[in-house]
Amino acid sequence: MIDIEGEGPLLVLMQGLGDVRAAYRFMVPELVASGYRVANADMRGHGESSVG
């Protein structure tokens, strides 16, 4: 699962092993407000992503 928000230079956020994209829930709005396009993804098998 991946969320993409904002416009501007692209930042890709990837959480650490065993964590989920919700770890960046407070950071994403700040980055978007600063003029970035933010892609926040769950790694395969974590959060809402599938193992396949």
Rosetta constraint file for C-alpha pairs under 8 A:
AtomPair CA 1 CA 41 HARMONIC 5.81 0.50
AtomPair CA 1 CA 42 HARMONIC 5.59 0.50
AtomPair CA 1 CA 47 HARMONIC 7.97 0.50
AtomPair CA 1 CA 48 HARMONIC 5.77 0.50
AtomPair CA 1 CA 49 HARMONIC 4.88 0.50
AtomPair CA 2 CA 39 HARMONIC 6.65 0.50
AtomPair CA 2 CA 40 HARMONIC 5.59 0.50
AtomPair CA 2 CA 41 HARMONIC 4.16 0.50
AtomPair CA 2 CA 42 HARMONIC 6.41 0.50
AtomPair CA 3 CA 38 HARMONIC 7.87 0.50
AtomPair CA 3 CA 39 HARMONIC 5.65 0.50
AtomPair CA 3 CA 40 HARMONIC 5.19 0.50
AtomPair CA 3 CA 41 HARMONIC 6.34 0.50
AtomPair CA 4 CA 37 HARMONIC 7.02 0.50
AtomPair CA 4 CA 38 HARMONIC 5.50 0.50
AtomPair CA 4 CA 39 HARMONIC 4.38 0.50
AtomPair CA 4 CA 40 HARMONIC 6.38 0.50
AtomPair CA 5 CA 32 HARMONIC 6.88 0.50
AtomPair CA 5 CA 37 HARMONIC 5.60 0.50
AtomPair CA 5 CA 38 HARMONIC 5.31 0.50
AtomPair CA 5 CA 39 HARMONIC 6.70 0.50
AtomPair CA 6 CA 32 HARMONIC 5.19 0.50
AtomPair CA 6 CA 33 HARMONIC 8.00 0.50
AtomPair CA 6 CA 35 HARMONIC 7.17 0.50
AtomPair CA 6 CA 36 HARMONIC 6.01 0.50
AtomPair CA 6 CA 37 HARMONIC 4.27 0.50
AtomPair CA 6 CA 38 HARMONIC 6.31 0.50
AtomPair CA 7 CA 32 HARMONIC 7.39 0.50
AtomPair CA 7 CA 35 HARMONIC 6.45 0.50
AtomPair CA 7 CA 36 HARMONIC 5.63 0.50
AtomPair CA 7 CA 37 HARMONIC 4.40 0.50
AtomPair CA 7 CA 38 HARMONIC 7.99 0.50
AtomPair CA 8 CA 35 HARMONIC 5.70 0.50
AtomPair CA 8 CA 36 HARMONIC 4.68 0.50
AtomPair CA 8 CA 37 HARMONIC 5.07 0.50
AtomPair CA 9 CA 35 HARMONIC 7.58 0.50
AtomPair CA 9 CA 36 HARMONIC 5.19 0.50
AtomPair CA 9 CA 37 HARMONIC 5.70 0.50
AtomPair CA 10 CA 36 HARMONIC 6.08 0.50
AtomPair CA 10 CA 37 HARMONIC 4.69 0.50
AtomPair CA 10 CA 38 HARMONIC 5.77 0.50
AtomPair CA 10 CA 39 HARMONIC 7.26 0.50
AtomPair CA 11 CA 36 HARMONIC 6.83 0.50
AtomPair CA 11 CA 37 HARMONIC 6.18 0.50
AtomPair CA 11 CA 38 HARMONIC 4.90 0.50
AtomPair CA 11 CA 39 HARMONIC 6.18 0.50
AtomPair CA 12 CA 38 HARMONIC 6.01 0.50
AtomPair CA 12 CA 39 HARMONIC 4.78 0.50
AtomPair CA 12 CA 40 HARMONIC 6.09 0.50
AtomPair CA 12 CA 41 HARMONIC 7.80 0.50
AtomPair CA 13 CA 21 HARMONIC 7.93 0.50
AtomPair CA 13 CA 24 HARMONIC 7.86 0.50
AtomPair CA 13 CA 38 HARMONIC 7.31 0.50
AtomPair CA 13 CA 39 HARMONIC 6.13 0.50
AtomPair CA 13 CA 40 HARMONIC 4.89 0.50
AtomPair CA 13 CA 41 HARMONIC 6.57 0.50
AtomPair CA 14 CA 21 HARMONIC 7.13 0.50
AtomPair CA 14 CA 40 HARMONIC 6.57 0.50
AtomPair CA 14 CA 41 HARMONIC 6.00 0.50
AtomPair CA 14 CA 42 HARMONIC 6.96 0.50
AtomPair CA 14 CA 43 HARMONIC 7.15 0.50
AtomPair CA 15 CA 19 HARMONIC 5.84 0.50
AtomPair CA 15 CA 20 HARMONIC 6.08 0.50
AtomPair CA 15 CA 21 HARMONIC 6.12 0.50
AtomPair CA 15 CA 23 HARMONIC 7.11 0.50
AtomPair CA 15 CA 24 HARMONIC 7.97 0.50
AtomPair CA 15 CA 41 HARMONIC 7.85 0.50
AtomPair CA 15 CA 42 HARMONIC 7.22 0.50
AtomPair CA 15 CA 43 HARMONIC 7.50 0.50
AtomPair CA 16 CA 20 HARMONIC 7.89 0.50
AtomPair CA 18 CA 46 HARMONIC 6.86 0.50
AtomPair CA 19 CA 23 HARMONIC 7.02 0.50
AtomPair CA 19 CA 46 HARMONIC 7.08 0.50
AtomPair CA 19 CA 47 HARMONIC 7.57 0.50
AtomPair CA 20 CA 42 HARMONIC 5.59 0.50
AtomPair CA 20 CA 43 HARMONIC 7.54 0.50
AtomPair CA 20 CA 46 HARMONIC 6.16 0.50
AtomPair CA 20 CA 47 HARMONIC 5.09 0.50
AtomPair CA 21 CA 25 HARMONIC 7.32 0.50
AtomPair CA 21 CA 40 HARMONIC 6.06 0.50
AtomPair CA 21 CA 41 HARMONIC 5.67 0.50
AtomPair CA 21 CA 42 HARMONIC 5.19 0.50
AtomPair CA 21 CA 47 HARMONIC 7.18 0.50
AtomPair CA 24 CA 28 HARMONIC 6.06 0.50
AtomPair CA 24 CA 40 HARMONIC 7.74 0.50
AtomPair CA 25 CA 29 HARMONIC 7.55 0.50
AtomPair CA 26 CA 30 HARMONIC 7.21 0.50
AtomPair CA 27 CA 31 HARMONIC 6.30 0.50
AtomPair CA 28 CA 32 HARMONIC 6.17 0.50
AtomPair CA 28 CA 38 HARMONIC 6.79 0.50
AtomPair CA 28 CA 40 HARMONIC 7.96 0.50
AtomPair CA 29 CA 33 HARMONIC 6.03 0.50
AtomPair CA 30 CA 34 HARMONIC 6.22 0.50
AtomPair CA 31 CA 35 HARMONIC 6.63 0.50
AtomPair CA 31 CA 36 HARMONIC 5.68 0.50
AtomPair CA 31 CA 37 HARMONIC 7.80 0.50
AtomPair CA 31 CA 38 HARMONIC 7.21 0.50
AtomPair CA 32 CA 36 HARMONIC 4.88 0.50
AtomPair CA 32 CA 37 HARMONIC 6.14 0.50
AtomPair CA 32 CA 38 HARMONIC 6.71 0.50
AtomPair CA 42 CA 46 HARMONIC 5.89 0.50
AtomPair CA 42 CA 47 HARMONIC 5.87 0.50
AtomPair CA 42 CA 48 HARMONIC 6.80 0.50
AtomPair CA 42 CA 49 HARMONIC 6.01 0.50
AtomPair CA 43 CA 47 HARMONIC 7.67 0.50
AtomPair CA 43 CA 49 HARMONIC 6.82 0.50
AtomPair CA 44 CA 49 HARMONIC 5.53 0.50
AtomPair CA 44 CA 50 HARMONIC 5.97 0.50
AtomPair CA 44 CA 51 HARMONIC 5.49 0.50
AtomPair CA 44 CA 52 HARMONIC 7.61 0.50
AtomPair CA 45 CA 49 HARMONIC 5.52 0.50
AtomPair CA 45 CA 50 HARMONIC 5.09 0.50
AtomPair CA 45 CA 51 HARMONIC 4.25 0.50
AtomPair CA 45 CA 52 HARMONIC 7.81 0.50
AtomPair CA 46 CA 50 HARMONIC 7.40 0.50
AtomPair CA 46 CA 51 HARMONIC 7.92 0.50
